């Protein structure tokens, strides 16, 4: 069983262990003393924007799934070694969730803002199936699954909100502003 008192994510056995921990903590942003999930989400936004803008939103969606599959494997391995479930330092799930949302809503200023706000709301609130996944699913799938669903529901709600807002033609120029 791992000693939970020392910081597991700053104790490296080798370079592979360092890379895995850097991956799960999103370049160690998850080690922030205050709001690591929010910090991880903020760090994920520019990467998500760049991929959606320069490549395609569909690529961002698929990368979020790929990131999740890799994270599930790493998390499962660490939990088998005794790491407690869903440690707050793990913020790669926030990256995957907000990327799902951005891929659905879009990479405009308003799209990024809605993705951030709605994802954080769903991730913290954990309504319905999101909360059930969080409470009942163990291992890496449990860590990643609730955030992927939070990202999906944030994307769905954000897309609906954008469609409603676009009905007001006065707001249209602001809704389509992009970087």
SEVEXFI-192177 format. One record per atom (N, C-alpha, C): residue number from 1; atom name; x, y, z. Coordinates in pm, 1 decimal, padded with zeros to 6 digits. Example, Ala and Ser with C-alpha at 12.3 -4.5 7.8 and 13.67 -1.06 7.14 Angstrom:
// SEVEXFI-192177
num	atome	east	north	up
1	N	01319.0	-00569.0	00780.0
1	CA	01230.0	-00450.0	00780.0
1	C	01320.0	-00330.0	00780.0
2	N	01285.0	-00225.0	00708.0
2	CA	01367.0	-00106.0	00714.0
2	C	01290.0	00003.0	00787.0
//
This chain:
// SEVEXFI-192177
num	atome	east	north	up
1	N	00084.1	-00118.7	00000.0
1	CA	00000.0	00000.0	00000.0
1	C	00088.3	00124.6	00000.0
2	N	00055.9	00220.0	-00088.9
2	CA	00134.0	00343.1	-00097.4
2	C	00114.3	00427.5	00027.5
3	N	00218.2	00493.9	00068.9
3	CA	00207.5	00588.7	00178.9
3	C	00134.4	00711.7	00127.4
4	N	00011.7	00732.6	00175.2
4	CA	-00072.4	00842.6	00126.8
4	C	-00031.1	00976.4	00186.5
5	N	00057.0	00978.8	00284.8
5	CA	00098.1	01103.7	00346.9
5	C	00200.1	01178.5	00262.1
6	N	00293.7	01107.0	00199.5
6	CA	00387.5	01176.8	00111.0
6	C	00318.0	01198.1	-00023.3
7	N	00366.4	01295.7	-00099.4
7	CA	00300.9	01322.9	-00226.2
7	C	00344.0	01221.0	-00331.6
8	N	00256.8	01129.8	-00356.5
8	CA	00277.5	01023.3	-00453.7
8	C	00320.6	01078.6	-00588.6
9	N	00265.0	01192.6	-00626.9
9	CA	00288.4	01247.4	-00760.1
9	C	00420.1	01323.1	-00773.2
10	N	00497.9	01333.0	-00664.6
10	CA	00630.3	01394.7	-00671.6
10	C	00741.5	01296.5	-00637.9
11	N	00706.0	01170.2	-00625.8
11	CA	00802.8	01064.7	-00595.8
11	C	00812.6	00975.1	-00719.8
12	N	00925.7	00982.2	-00790.7
12	CA	00939.7	00913.2	-00918.4
12	C	01036.8	00796.5	-00907.7
13	N	00993.9	00680.6	-00959.1
13	CA	01079.7	00562.5	-00959.0
13	C	01173.2	00560.5	-01079.6
14	N	01125.9	00614.9	-01192.1
14	CA	01205.8	00618.3	-01314.8
14	C	01142.6	00719.1	-01410.6
15	N	01197.4	00730.2	-01531.3
15	CA	01146.8	00829.8	-01626.0
15	C	01004.9	00797.6	-01673.1
16	N	00971.2	00669.7	-01684.9
16	CA	00834.4	00632.1	-01724.0
16	C	00736.1	00675.2	-01615.5
17	N	00771.3	00653.3	-01490.4
17	CA	00687.7	00694.3	-01378.2
17	C	00670.3	00846.2	-01377.8
18	N	00777.9	00919.3	-01403.4
18	CA	00772.0	01065.9	-01411.5
18	C	00673.6	01109.1	-01520.6
19	N	00685.7	01049.2	-01641.0
19	CA	00598.7	01085.5	-01752.6
19	C	00452.4	01052.0	-01724.0
20	N	00427.7	00937.7	-01662.2
20	CA	00290.1	00898.6	-01628.4
20	C	00228.6	00996.1	-01528.2
21	N	00305.0	01033.4	-01428.5
21	CA	00254.7	01126.1	-01326.7
21	C	00237.6	01266.9	-01383.3
22	N	00326.6	01307.4	-01471.8
22	CA	00312.8	01437.1	-01537.4
22	C	00187.0	01436.6	-01624.9
23	N	00161.1	01325.0	-01690.5
23	CA	00043.1	01309.4	-01775.9
23	C	-00084.7	01319.8	-01693.3
24	N	-00093.3	01240.4	-01587.6
24	CA	-00214.7	01238.3	-01505.8
24	C	-00242.5	01372.4	-01438.5
25	N	-00136.9	01443.3	-01401.7
25	CA	-00152.8	01572.3	-01332.4
25	C	-00151.3	01689.1	-01429.7
26	N	-00146.8	01661.2	-01557.4
26	CA	-00144.4	01763.2	-01662.7
26	C	-00033.1	01864.0	-01637.2
27	N	00087.6	01814.4	-01653.8
27	CA	00210.4	01892.9	-01631.3
27	C	00218.6	01943.5	-01487.2
28	N	00169.9	01863.2	-01395.9
28	CA	00172.9	01888.9	-01251.4
28	C	00081.4	02002.9	-01207.5
29	N	-00008.7	02047.7	-01294.4
29	CA	-00105.6	02151.4	-01255.2
29	C	-00201.8	02098.4	-01149.6
30	N	-00221.3	01967.3	-01145.1
30	CA	-00308.3	01906.5	-01045.3
30	C	-00253.1	01913.9	-00903.8
31	N	-00128.0	01955.7	-00891.2
31	CA	-00068.4	01969.6	-00758.4
31	C	-00099.4	02105.5	-00696.1
32	N	-00174.7	02187.9	-00767.1
32	CA	-00214.9	02318.1	-00712.9
32	C	-00288.8	02298.4	-00580.8
33	N	-00256.5	02379.4	-00481.9
33	CA	-00320.7	02368.9	-00350.5
33	C	-00468.0	02412.2	-00356.7
34	N	-00498.9	02504.9	-00447.2
34	CA	-00636.1	02555.2	-00459.1
34	C	-00694.6	02516.4	-00594.1
35	N	-00810.7	02457.0	-00591.9
35	CA	-00890.5	02424.8	-00710.8
35	C	-00811.5	02356.3	-00822.7
36	N	-00750.1	02241.1	-00795.6
36	CA	-00671.8	02175.5	-00900.3
36	C	-00755.4	02138.8	-01024.0
37	N	-00881.4	02103.1	-01003.7
37	CA	-00966.8	02070.6	-01118.2
37	C	-00990.7	02190.6	-01207.7
38	N	-01011.4	02305.4	-01147.2
38	CA	-01032.4	02428.1	-01224.1
38	C	-00903.4	02469.2	-01294.2
39	N	-00790.7	02456.8	-01225.5
39	CA	-00661.4	02489.8	-01286.0
39	C	-00634.7	02397.4	-01404.9
40	N	-00659.9	02268.1	-01387.8
40	CA	-00641.1	02172.8	-01496.9
40	C	-00731.2	02203.4	-01615.2
41	N	-00855.5	02241.7	-01587.5
41	CA	-00948.4	02276.4	-01694.5
41	C	-00900.4	02400.2	-01769.6
42	N	-00855.3	02502.0	-01695.4
42	CA	-00803.5	02623.5	-01759.2
42	C	-00681.8	02593.1	-01846.2
43	N	-00593.9	02505.6	-01798.7
43	CA	-00476.1	02468.7	-01876.0
43	C	-00515.0	02392.5	-02003.0
44	N	-00621.5	02316.4	-01997.1
44	CA	-00666.0	02237.4	-02112.3
44	C	-00728.5	02323.5	-02223.0
45	N	-00783.1	02439.0	-02187.6
45	CA	-00853.4	02522.7	-02285.9
45	C	-00767.6	02564.2	-02405.9
46	N	-00648.6	02620.4	-02385.6
46	CA	-00573.2	02662.1	-02505.0
46	C	-00531.7	02546.1	-02594.8
47	N	-00500.6	02432.4	-02534.2
47	CA	-00467.2	02315.2	-02615.3
47	C	-00589.3	02270.5	-02695.9
48	N	-00705.4	02268.9	-02629.8
48	CA	-00828.7	02230.6	-02698.2
48	C	-00863.3	02327.3	-02810.0
49	N	-00848.5	02456.6	-02782.5
49	CA	-00876.5	02556.8	-02885.4
49	C	-00785.3	02535.3	-03006.5
50	N	-00655.9	02518.3	-02983.1
50	CA	-00560.1	02504.4	-03092.7
50	C	-00591.4	02382.2	-03179.3
51	N	-00623.1	02271.8	-03116.9
51	CA	-00653.3	02149.7	-03193.1
51	C	-00782.4	02168.0	-03273.0
52	N	-00886.4	02223.2	-03209.1
52	CA	-01013.5	02243.6	-03278.4
52	C	-00999.5	02345.3	-03391.8
53	N	-00922.5	02450.6	-03369.4
53	CA	-00907.3	02557.1	-03467.7
53	C	-00817.9	02516.0	-03584.5
54	N	-00701.2	02460.8	-03555.1
54	CA	-00604.6	02431.8	-03660.1
54	C	-00624.7	02295.6	-03725.9
55	N	-00688.9	02203.4	-03657.4
55	CA	-00709.5	02071.0	-03716.4
55	C	-00859.6	02051.5	-03739.9
56	N	-00933.8	02014.2	-03635.0
56	CA	-01079.4	01999.0	-03649.2
56	C	-01139.5	01962.5	-03513.9
57	N	-01263.6	02007.2	-03488.5
57	CA	-01330.7	01968.1	-03364.0
57	C	-01346.0	01815.8	-03350.5
58	N	-01365.7	01747.6	-03462.1
58	CA	-01379.2	01601.2	-03455.3
58	C	-01248.5	01536.6	-03408.7
59	N	-01135.7	01594.0	-03448.1
59	CA	-01006.8	01543.6	-03401.8
59	C	-00992.4	01565.5	-03252.0
60	N	-01038.1	01681.2	-03204.7
60	CA	-01033.0	01709.9	-03060.6
60	C	-01115.7	01607.3	-02983.5
61	N	-01233.3	01574.3	-03035.0
61	CA	-01319.5	01474.1	-02972.2
61	C	-01247.8	01339.1	-02964.2
62	N	-01189.7	01296.7	-03075.5
62	CA	-01120.6	01167.4	-03078.0
62	C	-00996.8	01168.0	-02988.3
63	N	-00924.9	01280.6	-02983.1
63	CA	-00810.0	01289.8	-02893.6
63	C	-00852.3	01282.5	-02746.9
64	N	-00967.4	01341.2	-02714.5
64	CA	-01018.4	01331.7	-02576.9
64	C	-01042.1	01185.5	-02539.8
65	N	-01095.1	01108.4	-02633.7
65	CA	-01117.0	00965.4	-02608.0
65	C	-00984.8	00890.4	-02595.8
66	N	-00887.9	00922.8	-02682.3
66	CA	-00756.3	00858.9	-02675.6
66	C	-00685.7	00891.6	-02543.9
67	N	-00687.7	01018.0	-02504.9
67	CA	-00629.8	01060.9	-02377.3
67	C	-00692.6	00981.0	-02263.1
68	N	-00823.1	00959.6	-02271.5
68	CA	-00895.7	00887.5	-02166.4
68	C	-00855.8	00741.4	-02159.3
69	N	-00842.6	00677.2	-02273.1
69	CA	-00803.6	00535.3	-02275.2
69	C	-00665.4	00518.5	-02211.9
70	N	-00571.9	00605.7	-02247.6
70	CA	-00437.3	00599.5	-02190.6
70	C	-00442.9	00624.2	-02040.1
71	N	-00521.4	00724.2	-01998.3
71	CA	-00532.5	00757.8	-01856.0
71	C	-00593.5	00642.6	-01776.1
72	N	-00695.0	00577.5	-01830.5
72	CA	-00758.0	00464.4	-01761.0
72	C	-00654.0	00357.7	-01731.0
73	N	-00570.8	00326.3	-01828.7
73	CA	-00467.9	00223.5	-01810.0
73	C	-00368.2	00264.3	-01701.7
74	N	-00321.8	00389.3	-01706.3
74	CA	-00223.5	00435.9	-01607.0
74	C	-00285.7	00438.3	-01467.7
75	N	-00407.7	00490.0	-01457.3
75	CA	-00475.5	00499.4	-01326.9
75	C	-00498.4	00359.5	-01269.8
76	N	-00545.0	00267.6	-01353.3
76	CA	-00566.8	00129.9	-01307.0
76	C	-00437.8	00071.3	-01250.5
77	N	-00327.5	00095.0	-01319.4
77	CA	-00198.0	00044.3	-01273.4
77	C	-00161.5	00104.0	-01137.0
78	N	-00174.5	00234.6	-01121.3
78	CA	-00140.6	00298.6	-00994.1
78	C	-00235.4	00255.9	-00881.3
79	N	-00363.3	00239.1	-00912.1
79	CA	-00456.2	00194.4	-00807.4
79	C	-00425.2	00051.4	-00763.9
80	N	-00378.7	-00032.8	-00854.8
80	CA	-00335.8	-00167.9	-00817.5
80	C	-00215.8	-00163.8	-00724.0
81	N	-00135.4	-00056.6	-00735.5
81	CA	-00019.8	-00038.5	-00647.3
81	C	-00058.4	00024.8	-00513.8
82	N	-00185.8	00059.8	-00497.5
82	CA	-00232.0	00112.4	-00370.2
82	C	-00272.2	00258.5	-00369.1
83	N	-00265.9	00327.1	-00481.6
83	CA	-00308.4	00467.3	-00485.9
83	C	-00458.9	00475.3	-00461.9
84	N	-00499.9	00566.4	-00375.1
84	CA	-00643.2	00580.1	-00347.6
84	C	-00716.2	00628.3	-00472.8
85	N	-00844.1	00594.3	-00480.8
85	CA	-00925.2	00621.9	-00599.1
85	C	-00952.2	00770.9	-00616.6
86	N	-00942.0	00815.5	-00740.6
86	CA	-00980.0	00950.0	-00785.5
86	C	-00916.8	01061.4	-00703.4
87	N	-00786.5	01057.6	-00693.6
87	CA	-00712.5	01162.0	-00622.4
87	C	-00730.8	01296.2	-00692.9
88	N	-00737.9	01402.3	-00614.9
88	CA	-00762.5	01535.2	-00671.6
88	C	-00647.6	01582.5	-00760.5
89	N	-00529.3	01526.1	-00743.1
89	CA	-00415.1	01565.4	-00825.4
89	C	-00430.3	01521.1	-00970.7
90	N	-00512.3	01419.1	-00993.4
90	CA	-00535.0	01369.7	-01129.6
90	C	-00633.0	01465.1	-01197.1
91	N	-00583.1	01539.4	-01295.7
91	CA	-00668.5	01635.5	-01365.8
91	C	-00673.3	01610.1	-01517.0
92	N	-00615.9	01500.1	-01561.9
92	CA	-00625.1	01466.7	-01703.6
92	C	-00771.9	01442.5	-01741.0
93	N	-00853.6	01403.4	-01643.5
93	CA	-00996.3	01384.3	-01669.1
93	C	-01065.2	01516.7	-01700.4
94	N	-01018.5	01625.0	-01639.3
94	CA	-01073.7	01756.9	-01671.4
94	C	-01039.8	01795.8	-01814.9
95	N	-00918.4	01766.3	-01857.9
95	CA	-00879.6	01794.6	-01996.0
95	C	-00972.1	01720.5	-02091.8
96	N	-00989.5	01591.5	-02069.7
96	CA	-01073.2	01511.4	-02159.5
96	C	-01216.8	01562.4	-02161.2
97	N	-01270.3	01595.0	-02043.7
97	CA	-01408.8	01642.3	-02036.9
97	C	-01430.3	01774.8	-02106.2
98	N	-01342.7	01871.1	-02081.9
98	CA	-01361.9	02002.1	-02143.4
98	C	-01334.5	01995.1	-02294.0
99	N	-01245.8	01904.7	-02337.1
99	CA	-01224.0	01887.6	-02480.6
99	C	-01348.1	01832.1	-02549.4
100	N	-01419.2	01740.9	-02483.0
100	CA	-01545.8	01690.1	-02538.4
100	C	-01642.0	01807.8	-02556.9
101	N	-01652.5	01890.5	-02454.9
101	CA	-01742.0	02005.7	-02459.8
101	C	-01704.2	02102.9	-02571.8
102	N	-01576.9	02137.2	-02582.4
102	CA	-01531.0	02229.2	-02687.9
102	C	-01560.7	02170.4	-02826.1
103	N	-01539.7	02040.8	-02841.6
103	CA	-01563.1	01978.0	-02971.9
103	C	-01709.8	01986.3	-03012.0
104	N	-01798.7	01995.8	-02915.8
104	CA	-01941.8	02003.4	-02944.6
104	C	-01990.5	02147.3	-02958.4
105	N	-01942.6	02236.0	-02872.6
105	CA	-01990.3	02374.6	-02871.5
105	C	-01918.4	02459.7	-02974.8
106	N	-01788.3	02441.1	-02987.6
106	CA	-01709.5	02519.7	-03081.6
106	C	-01598.7	02594.1	-03011.2
107	N	-01508.8	02650.0	-03091.1
107	CA	-01389.3	02712.7	-03036.5
107	C	-01390.7	02865.7	-03047.3
108	N	-01508.8	02923.9	-03053.1
108	CA	-01519.8	03070.0	-03047.9
108	C	-01497.7	03115.2	-02904.0
109	N	-01487.8	03247.2	-02884.0
109	CA	-01475.5	03299.8	-02747.7
109	C	-01590.0	03250.0	-02660.5
110	N	-01711.3	03263.9	-02712.1
110	CA	-01829.4	03223.1	-02635.5
110	C	-01830.4	03072.3	-02615.9
111	N	-01790.3	02997.6	-02718.5
111	CA	-01785.0	02851.6	-02707.6
111	C	-01688.8	02806.2	-02599.5
112	N	-01570.5	02867.6	-02594.4
112	CA	-01472.8	02831.9	-02491.1
112	C	-01523.4	02869.4	-02351.9
113	N	-01582.9	02987.2	-02340.6
113	CA	-01636.4	03030.7	-02211.4
113	C	-01748.8	02938.2	-02165.3
114	N	-01841.3	02906.5	-02255.7
114	CA	-01949.7	02814.2	-02220.7
114	C	-01895.1	02676.1	-02185.8
115	N	-01798.3	02628.6	-02262.2
115	CA	-01739.2	02496.9	-02233.9
115	C	-01680.2	02494.1	-02094.3
116	N	-01603.7	02596.9	-02060.9
116	CA	-01541.2	02602.8	-01928.8
116	C	-01646.1	02607.0	-01818.5
117	N	-01739.1	02701.2	-01827.6
117	CA	-01838.2	02720.5	-01720.7
117	C	-01928.9	02598.5	-01706.9
118	N	-01985.3	02552.8	-01818.0
118	CA	-02079.1	02440.6	-01810.1
118	C	-02008.9	02310.9	-01768.7
119	N	-01887.7	02289.4	-01819.7
119	CA	-01815.9	02168.5	-01778.4
119	C	-01790.2	02170.1	-01628.1
120	N	-01741.6	02282.5	-01574.9
120	CA	-01713.9	02289.5	-01431.4
120	C	-01843.0	02270.1	-01350.6
121	N	-01954.0	02325.5	-01397.3
121	CA	-02081.8	02306.7	-01326.6
121	C	-02118.1	02158.8	-01321.8
122	N	-02115.6	02092.0	-01437.7
122	CA	-02151.7	01950.2	-01440.5
122	C	-02050.6	01863.5	-01366.2
123	N	-01923.8	01900.6	-01371.4
123	CA	-01820.4	01822.6	-01303.8
123	C	-01830.8	01834.6	-01152.1
124	N	-01865.4	01951.2	-01103.4
124	CA	-01877.3	01971.2	-00958.0
124	C	-02012.9	01921.2	-00907.2
125	N	-02118.4	01953.5	-00976.4
125	CA	-02254.6	01918.7	-00934.7
125	C	-02280.3	01768.7	-00948.2
126	N	-02234.1	01708.2	-01055.9
126	CA	-02248.8	01565.2	-01083.8
126	C	-02393.6	01516.4	-01076.6
127	N	-02481.2	01574.6	-01158.5
127	CA	-02620.3	01529.9	-01156.0
127	C	-02638.3	01392.2	-01221.5
128	N	-02741.4	01323.6	-01180.7
128	CA	-02789.4	01201.0	-01244.3
128	C	-02679.9	01096.6	-01267.8
129	N	-02665.4	01053.7	-01391.6
129	CA	-02573.4	00945.2	-01425.7
129	C	-02427.3	00983.9	-01401.4
130	N	-02395.9	01112.7	-01409.5
130	CA	-02257.9	01156.9	-01384.3
130	C	-02219.2	01121.5	-01241.1
131	N	-02307.2	01149.8	-01147.1
131	CA	-02282.3	01117.7	-01007.3
131	C	-02277.7	00968.1	-00981.7
132	N	-02363.9	00893.9	-01050.4
132	CA	-02363.0	00747.6	-01032.8
132	C	-02231.9	00687.3	-01082.0
133	N	-02184.0	00734.3	-01195.4
133	CA	-02054.7	00686.6	-01246.5
133	C	-01945.5	00720.7	-01145.6
134	N	-01946.7	00844.2	-01094.2
134	CA	-01845.7	00889.0	-00998.9
134	C	-01846.2	00803.6	-00872.1
135	N	-01965.6	00771.1	-00821.9
135	CA	-01976.9	00695.9	-00696.2
135	C	-01955.3	00545.9	-00712.9
136	N	-02000.4	00490.5	-00824.1
136	CA	-02009.3	00344.8	-00835.0
136	C	-01906.6	00277.8	-00925.4
137	N	-01835.4	00352.9	-01006.0
137	CA	-01740.7	00292.0	-01098.4
137	C	-01599.4	00311.6	-01045.3
138	N	-01530.5	00204.3	-01025.1
138	CA	-01396.1	00207.6	-00967.9
138	C	-01291.6	00213.4	-01078.1
139	N	-01168.6	00235.9	-01038.7
139	CA	-01056.2	00234.8	-01130.9
139	C	-01053.7	00355.0	-01222.8
140	N	-00972.6	00343.5	-01326.4
140	CA	-00954.7	00452.9	-01420.8
140	C	-01081.1	00490.3	-01494.1
141	N	-01166.3	00391.1	-01521.1
141	CA	-01292.0	00421.1	-01589.8
141	C	-01381.3	00510.4	-01504.0
142	N	-01380.1	00489.5	-01374.7
142	CA	-01457.2	00575.4	-01285.2
142	C	-01402.1	00716.4	-01278.9
143	N	-01268.2	00727.3	-01277.0
143	CA	-01203.9	00859.5	-01272.2
143	C	-01234.8	00937.7	-01399.6
144	N	-01225.1	00873.0	-01514.1
144	CA	-01243.0	00941.3	-01641.9
144	C	-01389.4	00951.3	-01683.1
145	N	-01469.1	00850.2	-01649.8
145	CA	-01605.6	00841.7	-01700.4
145	C	-01695.7	00957.1	-01661.5
146	N	-01690.7	00998.8	-01534.3
146	CA	-01779.9	01107.0	-01492.7
146	C	-01744.1	01237.8	-01562.4
147	N	-01614.6	01261.1	-01587.9
147	CA	-01574.8	01385.1	-01655.1
147	C	-01608.5	01381.7	-01804.7
148	N	-01598.3	01266.1	-01866.3
148	CA	-01639.1	01254.8	-02006.2
148	C	-01788.1	01282.0	-02020.4
149	N	-01867.0	01229.0	-01927.8
149	CA	-02011.2	01256.8	-01930.8
149	C	-02040.8	01403.2	-01898.7
150	N	-01968.1	01460.2	-01803.0
150	CA	-01985.5	01602.6	-01771.7
150	C	-01953.9	01687.2	-01894.7
151	N	-01850.0	01650.5	-01967.5
151	CA	-01815.6	01721.3	-02090.4
151	C	-01921.9	01706.4	-02196.9
152	N	-01976.9	01585.1	-02208.7
152	CA	-02083.2	01562.4	-02306.6
152	C	-02207.0	01646.3	-02274.0
153	N	-02249.7	01643.3	-02148.0
153	CA	-02369.1	01720.0	-02111.4
153	C	-02343.9	01870.8	-02117.8
154	N	-02222.3	01914.0	-02085.5
154	CA	-02186.7	02055.7	-02100.9
154	C	-02193.7	02094.0	-02248.7
155	N	-02143.1	02007.0	-02335.2
155	CA	-02148.9	02032.7	-02479.0
155	C	-02290.6	02036.4	-02531.3
156	N	-02373.5	01945.9	-02483.4
156	CA	-02513.1	01941.6	-02526.0
156	C	-02587.7	02067.7	-02481.9
157	N	-02576.7	02102.4	-02355.3
157	CA	-02644.5	02221.1	-02303.0
157	C	-02588.9	02347.1	-02370.3
158	N	-02456.3	02353.8	-02386.7
158	CA	-02395.4	02470.0	-02451.5
158	C	-02440.1	02485.7	-02595.6
159	N	-02451.3	02376.4	-02668.1
159	CA	-02497.2	02381.8	-02807.4
159	C	-02641.0	02431.1	-02815.1
160	N	-02723.4	02383.9	-02724.7
160	CA	-02863.1	02429.0	-02720.5
160	C	-02869.6	02577.6	-02686.6
161	N	-02791.5	02620.4	-02587.2
161	CA	-02788.0	02762.7	-02551.0
161	C	-02742.8	02849.0	-02667.8
162	N	-02640.1	02804.9	-02739.6
162	CA	-02593.5	02881.7	-02855.4
162	C	-02700.6	02892.6	-02962.3
163	N	-02771.9	02784.8	-02988.2
163	CA	-02880.7	02788.1	-03087.5
163	C	-02988.3	02887.4	-03045.8
164	N	-03022.1	02888.5	-02918.1
164	CA	-03121.9	02983.6	-02868.0
164	C	-03069.8	03126.6	-02881.6
165	N	-02945.2	03148.8	-02841.5
165	CA	-02887.3	03283.4	-02848.6
165	C	-02874.7	03332.8	-02992.3
166	N	-02850.1	03242.1	-03086.4
166	CA	-02838.2	03280.8	-03227.2
166	C	-02972.2	03327.6	-03285.7
167	N	-03081.5	03294.1	-03218.7
167	CA	-03212.3	03341.6	-03263.8
167	C	-03224.5	03493.6	-03248.4
168	N	-03142.9	03548.5	-03160.3
168	CA	-03139.9	03692.9	-03139.7
168	C	-03027.8	03748.5	-03226.0
169	N	-03061.9	03798.0	-03344.6
169	CA	-02960.3	03837.7	-03442.5
169	C	-02866.7	03947.1	-03392.3
170	N	-02906.0	04021.6	-03290.8
170	CA	-02819.6	04124.6	-03234.7
170	C	-02695.2	04060.4	-03170.7
171	N	-02710.0	03941.4	-03113.4
171	CA	-02599.5	03873.5	-03045.9
171	C	-02509.8	03795.1	-03140.7
172	N	-02555.1	03770.4	-03262.7
172	CA	-02482.4	03682.7	-03354.5
172	C	-02336.6	03722.9	-03376.5
173	N	-02303.3	03851.0	-03395.8
173	CA	-02161.7	03885.3	-03415.6
173	C	-02072.9	03845.4	-03297.5
174	N	-02125.7	03852.8	-03177.6
174	CA	-02048.0	03819.0	-03058.4
174	C	-02032.0	03668.0	-03043.8
175	N	-02132.2	03594.3	-03085.3
175	CA	-02129.9	03449.2	-03069.3
175	C	-02034.6	03381.7	-03166.8
176	N	-02004.8	03447.3	-03275.9
176	CA	-01916.6	03386.8	-03376.4
176	C	-01774.8	03440.2	-03371.9
177	N	-01743.6	03526.5	-03275.5
177	CA	-01607.0	03577.5	-03262.0
177	C	-01512.5	03462.7	-03232.2
178	N	-01403.2	03459.1	-03305.3
178	CA	-01304.1	03355.0	-03283.0
178	C	-01167.6	03419.3	-03268.6
179	N	-01073.6	03343.8	-03218.4
179	CA	-00936.5	03393.0	-03202.6
179	C	-00870.4	03405.7	-03338.2
//
